Amino acid sequence: MVDLEVKEGNLVIHVRGADKFWALKSTLEIPLQHIAGVRADPKIARGWWHGIKMIGTDMPGVLHAGTFYQHGHRIFWDVHDPEKTIVIELRHERYGELIVEVADVGAAVQMIRPYVQGTTGQGTAV
């Protein structure tokens, strides 16, 4: 699970507890202008194919944490409970997507949504 905060023009993702060990990552900082979309998506975490594990842990049905490669992009995963999964789509970043578990899906999506960048460069709701 991760905690999210907006700080100094960045979305800061704090990986919690033992997931730091499993994901081999403790914090990610993403410039707000690089966020292309956000959505709740429990279905994506229930699938059996999460890509090729580059570094991290993949225990099907239990935990997906770390960096995976899928559809030509690096994807950061940190999910135990599919029902609490959000997908943060990125552009101009090392990762194409962040697929993470949060405590409150609705609150996380609402927090990020104002910063989603449309094609005009203005924040838009997605």
C-alpha positions as CSV (number, residue, x, y, z in Angstrom):
1,M,0.0,0.0,0.0
2,V,1.1,3.6,-0.6
3,D,0.3,7.0,0.8
4,L,0.0,9.9,-1.6
5,E,0.7,13.6,-1.1
6,V,1.0,16.7,-3.3
7,K,4.2,18.6,-2.4
8,E,6.1,21.3,-4.2
9,G,4.6,20.6,-7.6
10,N,5.0,16.8,-7.3
11,L,2.8,13.8,-6.5
12,V,4.8,12.0,-3.9
13,I,4.1,8.3,-3.5
14,H,5.3,6.8,-0.2
15,V,5.5,3.0,-0.2
16,R,4.5,1.8,3.2
17,G,5.9,-0.9,5.6
18,A,7.3,-4.1,4.3
19,D,6.3,-3.2,0.7
20,K,9.4,-1.0,0.6
21,F,11.4,-4.3,0.7
22,W,9.1,-6.2,-1.7
23,A,9.0,-3.3,-4.3
24,L,12.6,-2.3,-3.7
25,K,11.4,1.3,-3.6
26,S,10.4,3.6,-0.8
27,T,9.3,6.9,-2.5
28,L,8.4,8.0,-6.0
29,E,8.1,11.7,-7.0
30,I,6.2,12.6,-10.2
31,P,5.9,16.2,-11.5
32,L,2.2,17.0,-11.5
33,Q,2.4,18.1,-15.1
34,H,3.4,14.5,-16.1
35,I,0.1,13.0,-14.8
36,A,-2.0,12.0,-17.9
37,G,-4.9,10.2,-16.1
38,V,-6.1,8.5,-12.9
39,R,-8.8,5.9,-12.3
40,A,-9.9,3.3,-9.9
41,D,-9.4,-0.1,-11.5
42,P,-9.7,-3.2,-9.4
43,K,-10.0,-5.4,-12.5
44,I,-6.4,-4.7,-13.6
45,A,-5.0,-6.1,-10.4
46,R,-7.1,-9.3,-10.6
47,G,-5.6,-10.3,-14.0
48,W,-3.0,-13.0,-14.1
49,W,-0.5,-11.1,-16.4
50,H,1.2,-8.1,-14.9
51,G,4.1,-8.0,-17.3
52,I,7.7,-9.2,-17.0
53,K,9.1,-8.6,-13.6
54,M,12.2,-6.5,-13.8
55,I,12.8,-6.0,-10.1
56,G,10.5,-6.7,-7.2
57,T,8.1,-9.4,-6.1
58,D,5.3,-11.2,-7.8
59,M,3.2,-13.6,-5.8
60,P,0.0,-14.3,-7.8
61,G,-3.1,-13.6,-5.7
62,V,-1.1,-12.2,-2.9
63,L,1.2,-9.3,-3.9
64,H,2.6,-7.5,-6.9
65,A,5.3,-5.0,-6.0
66,G,8.1,-3.5,-8.0
67,T,8.9,-2.7,-11.6
68,F,7.3,-4.7,-14.4
69,Y,7.6,-4.3,-18.2
70,Q,4.3,-4.6,-20.2
71,H,3.1,-3.2,-23.5
72,G,6.4,-1.4,-24.1
73,H,6.4,0.5,-20.8
74,R,7.7,0.2,-17.3
75,I,5.0,-0.1,-14.8
76,F,5.3,0.3,-11.0
77,W,3.1,-2.0,-9.0
78,D,2.3,-2.1,-5.3
79,V,-1.0,-4.0,-4.8
80,H,-2.2,-6.6,-2.3
81,D,-6.0,-5.9,-2.4
82,P,-7.4,-5.4,-5.9
83,E,-10.4,-3.5,-4.6
84,K,-8.2,-0.7,-3.4
85,T,-6.3,-0.3,-6.7
86,I,-5.8,3.0,-8.7
87,V,-4.0,3.5,-11.9
88,I,-2.0,6.7,-12.5
89,E,-1.1,7.2,-16.1
90,L,2.1,9.1,-16.8
91,R,3.9,10.8,-19.7
92,H,7.5,11.8,-20.0
93,E,8.4,9.6,-17.1
94,R,10.4,6.5,-16.5
95,Y,7.2,4.6,-15.7
96,G,4.2,4.6,-18.1
97,E,1.8,3.8,-15.2
98,L,1.8,3.5,-11.5
99,I,-0.6,0.8,-10.3
100,V,-0.9,1.1,-6.6
101,E,-3.1,0.2,-3.6
102,V,-4.4,3.1,-1.5
103,A,-6.4,3.2,1.7
104,D,-9.3,5.2,0.2
105,V,-9.7,4.8,-3.6
106,G,-12.2,7.6,-4.0
107,A,-10.2,10.1,-2.0
108,A,-7.0,9.3,-3.8
109,V,-8.6,9.7,-7.3
110,Q,-10.3,13.0,-6.2
111,M,-6.9,14.3,-4.8
112,I,-5.1,13.6,-8.1
113,R,-7.8,14.4,-10.6
114,P,-7.4,18.3,-10.5
115,Y,-3.8,17.8,-11.6
116,V,-4.4,15.6,-14.6
117,Q,-3.0,17.3,-17.7
118,G,-5.2,17.6,-20.8
119,T,-3.8,18.2,-24.3
120,T,-4.0,21.9,-23.8
121,G,-1.7,21.8,-20.8
122,Q,-4.5,22.8,-18.4
123,G,-5.6,20.5,-15.6
124,T,-8.7,18.6,-16.5
125,A,-11.0,16.1,-14.8
126,V,-10.7,12.6,-16.2
